[in-house]
């Protein structure tokens, strides 16, 4: 069976590198390199040095010239690094050339994110999505990743007990490629089964007519903490990039009495590899199918505008920008500078200030959710004969019962009623 192994635990020290080729990209490149350092640290690898450099021109072999490449390789050795991590996307041939030059493990941003995702995925769907993305990434790198593959076919060489001839090696790679394609096809089939199950579950939710909101935003903006605060649940929430990959849905009650399903989605990141966007579309589907979005921003981040734009770009690619968006400036309790607060208000004039950690602003957020969904429900008074227990059960099951009073042989019920059952209750309506 084709399998991509985890990075060896001996990888402890990293040199991170970003090459840029336009002077106008220096500031953005510096910010991306800092983010790469955070991603690498999330894997438990120490970043011992960062290199941000502008080669004279792009070269096919190393991206940069051989002199600059040798300089970077020597720097990595001087710091006793185990791995060189590039923020640039490296072609398989370029990875091989860098590893020959440095005699070190060399990976790029995409492989870092894939490894993080592999560690964070918990549900079957998320694990399948990660597996698919990793196999698609590894397929053109089979020669490089020879030591990271399990092969059912014998690949131990000839009778000499060790050497594998070039001809045999070429045949073995073909076998590995065939096994890889079979594994990818199997993974896609299994994912399709999981997606059908998700679709069935979603249809059951839609039958109930309960509105649905999705929490979206850049990774580590505080989305899971906000879900915990709103719902009283205990979704994993840590101060790290991609603390959780799995969507989590909780049911809460809004101030006007109506129920709401609220879902925490996987965080976005700049330069998210396209294959990961594709692989995680089933997870991100919650954003597309929700009635509205809660866009959470980290108020403390100097790159808040870039993070805001990145999230909107991914949402646009998913076709999810046609719905109401409530913008939340989270972690506002940690912003003490008056000028910074004024800049945030100018940049995001309609945003709500909040601290999901301490609960500040959550009441205002819930009220805004009610306002967005105001046309989805109606609050009504019903007079129901006591013998019609079926109607009372329907209200308790599919509506939000606010009060119940008994008057002779009738039951007076005040309830928030979704459109899906309103028609069945018309004969019991009390005129306003």
Long-range contacts (C-beta under 8 A, 24 or more apart in sequence): 1-150, 1-152, 1-179, 1-183, 2-135, 2-149, 2-150, 2-151, 2-176, 2-179, 2-180, 2-182, 2-183, 3-149, 3-150, 3-183, 4-134, 4-135, 4-138, 4-145, 4-148, 4-149, 5-148, 5-149, 5-150, 6-115, 6-118, 7-43, 7-83, 7-105, 7-107, 7-115, 10-82, 11-45, 11-82, 11-83, 11-105, 12-45, 12-46, 12-82, 13-45, 13-46, 13-48, 13-79, 13-80, 13-81, 13-82, 13-83, 14-40, 14-45, 14-46, 14-47, 14-48, 14-81, 14-82, 14-83, 14-84, 14-85, 15-47, 15-48, 15-49, 15-50, 15-51, 15-72, 15-75, 15-76, 15-79, 15-81, 15-83, 15-84, 15-85, 16-40, 16-47, 16-49, 16-50, 16-51, 16-84, 16-85, 16-86, 16-87, 17-50, 17-51, 17-52, 17-53, 17-72, 17-84, 17-85, 17-86, 17-87, 17-88, 18-51, 18-52, 18-53, 18-86, 18-87, 18-88, 19-53, 19-54, 19-55, 19-63, 19-64, 19-86, 19-88, 20-52, 20-53, 20-54, 21-54, 21-55, 21-57, 21-58, 23-54, 26-52, 26-54, 28-306, 29-87, 31-303, 31-306, 32-87, 32-270, 32-271, 33-87, 35-269, 35-270, 36-85, 36-87, 36-109, 36-112, 38-241, 39-109, 39-112, 39-113, 39-116, 39-241, 39-269, 40-85, 40-112, 42-116, 42-240, 42-241, 42-242, 43-112, 43-115, 43-116, 43-119, 45-82, 45-83, 48-79, 48-81, 49-75, 49-76, 49-79, 49-81, 51-75, 61-94, 61-97, 62-94, 62-97, 62-98, 62-101, 63-88, 63-90, 63-94, 69-98, 69-101, 70-101, 72-102, 73-98, 73-101, 73-102, 73-104, 76-102, 76-104, 77-102, 77-104, 83-107, 85-109, 85-112, 87-271, 89-273, 92-140, 92-141, 92-143, 92-144, 95-141, 95-144, 96-143, 96-144, 99-144, 109-271, 109-273, 110-137, 110-273, 110-275, 110-276, 111-137, 113-242, 113-269, 113-272, 113-273, 113-276, 114-273, 114-276, 116-241, 116-242, 117-242, 117-245, 117-276, 120-242, 120-243, 120-244, 120-245, 121-245, 121-246, 122-244, 122-245, 122-246, 123-246, 124-194, 125-191, 125-194, 125-195, 125-198, 125-246, 125-282, 125-283, 126-245, 126-246, 126-283, 128-187, 128-190, 128-191, 128-194, 129-191, 129-279, 129-280, 129-282, 129-283, 130-245, 130-279, 131-187, 132-184, 132-187, 132-188, 132-191, 132-279, 133-273, 133-275, 133-276, 133-278, 133-279, 133-280, 135-180, 135-183, 135-184, 135-187, 136-184, 136-275, 136-279, 137-273, 137-275, 138-180, 139-177, 139-180, 139-181, 139-184, 142-173, 142-176, 142-177, 142-180, 143-173, 149-176, 151-175, 151-176, 151-179, 152-179, 153-179, 191-282, 194-282, 195-282, 198-282, 198-285, 202-289, 205-261, 207-420, 208-398, 208-418, 208-420, 209-398, 209-418, 209-419, 209-420, 209-421, 210-251, 210-259, 210-260, 210-261, 210-418, 211-258, 211-259, 211-260, 211-261, 211-291, 211-373, 211-376, 211-377, 212-260, 212-261, 212-262, 212-263, 212-286, 212-289, 212-290, 212-291, 213-260, 213-261, 213-262, 213-263, 213-290, 213-291, 213-292, 213-293, 213-294, 213-369, 214-262, 214-263, 214-265, 214-286, 214-287, 214-290, 214-292, 214-293, 214-294, 215-262, 215-263, 215-264, 215-265, 215-293, 215-294, 215-296, 216-265, 216-268, 216-287, 216-293, 216-294, 216-295, 216-296, 216-311, 216-315, 217-267, 217-268, 217-295, 217-296, 217-297, 217-298, 217-307, 217-311, 218-267, 218-268, 218-269, 218-297, 218-298, 218-301, 218-307, 218-308, 218-310, 218-311, 219-266, 219-267, 219-268, 219-269, 220-267, 220-298, 221-267, 221-296, 221-297, 221-298, 221-307, 221-330, 222-296, 222-298, 222-330, 222-331, 222-356, 222-357, 223-264, 223-265, 223-267, 223-296, 224-248, 224-264, 225-356, 225-357, 226-264, 226-294, 226-296, 226-328, 226-330, 226-354, 226-356, 226-362, 227-262, 227-264, 228-356, 229-356, 229-357, 229-359, 229-362, 230-262, 230-362, 230-365, 230-366, 231-262, 235-264, 241-267, 241-269, 242-266, 242-267, 242-269, 245-283, 246-283, 247-283, 247-286, 249-286, 252-366, 253-400, 254-366, 254-369, 254-370, 254-373, 255-363, 255-366, 255-367, 255-370, 256-370, 256-374, 256-377, 256-379, 256-416, 257-379, 257-400, 257-402, 257-415, 257-416, 258-370, 258-373, 258-376, 258-377, 258-400, 258-416, 258-418, 259-400, 260-369, 260-373, 262-294, 263-290, 268-307, 268-310, 268-311, 268-314, 269-310, 270-306, 270-307, 270-310, 272-314, 277-314, 277-317, 281-318, 284-314, 284-318, 284-320, 285-318, 287-315, 287-318, 287-320, 288-318, 288-319, 288-320, 290-320, 290-323, 291-323, 291-324, 291-372, 291-373, 291-376, 292-323, 292-324, 292-325, 292-326, 292-369, 292-372, 292-373, 293-320, 293-323, 293-324, 293-325, 293-326, 294-325, 294-326, 294-328, 294-365, 294-369, 295-325, 295-326, 295-327, 295-328, 296-328, 296-330, 296-356, 297-327, 297-328, 297-329, 297-330, 297-348, 297-351, 298-330, 298-331, 299-329, 299-330, 299-331, 299-332, 299-334, 299-335, 299-344, 299-353, 300-331, 300-334, 300-335, 304-344, 304-347, 305-347, 308-348, 324-372, 326-352, 326-365, 326-368, 326-369, 326-372, 327-351, 327-352, 328-352, 328-354, 328-361, 328-365, 329-353, 329-354, 330-354, 330-355, 330-356, 331-355, 331-356, 331-357, 332-360, 332-361, 333-357, 333-358, 333-360, 376-418, 376-419, 377-416, 377-417, 377-418, 377-419, 378-416, 378-417, 378-422, 379-414, 379-415, 379-416, 379-417, 380-414, 380-415, 380-417, 380-422, 380-425, 380-429, 380-430, 381-412, 381-413, 381-414, 381-429, 381-430, 381-432, 382-412, 382-413, 382-414, 382-415, 382-425, 382-428, 382-429, 382-430, 383-407, 383-410, 383-411, 383-412, 383-428, 383-430, 384-410, 384-411, 384-412, 384-413, 384-428, 385-409, 385-410, 385-411, 386-410, 386-411, 388-428, 391-424, 391-425, 391-428, 394-421, 394-424, 394-425, 395-425
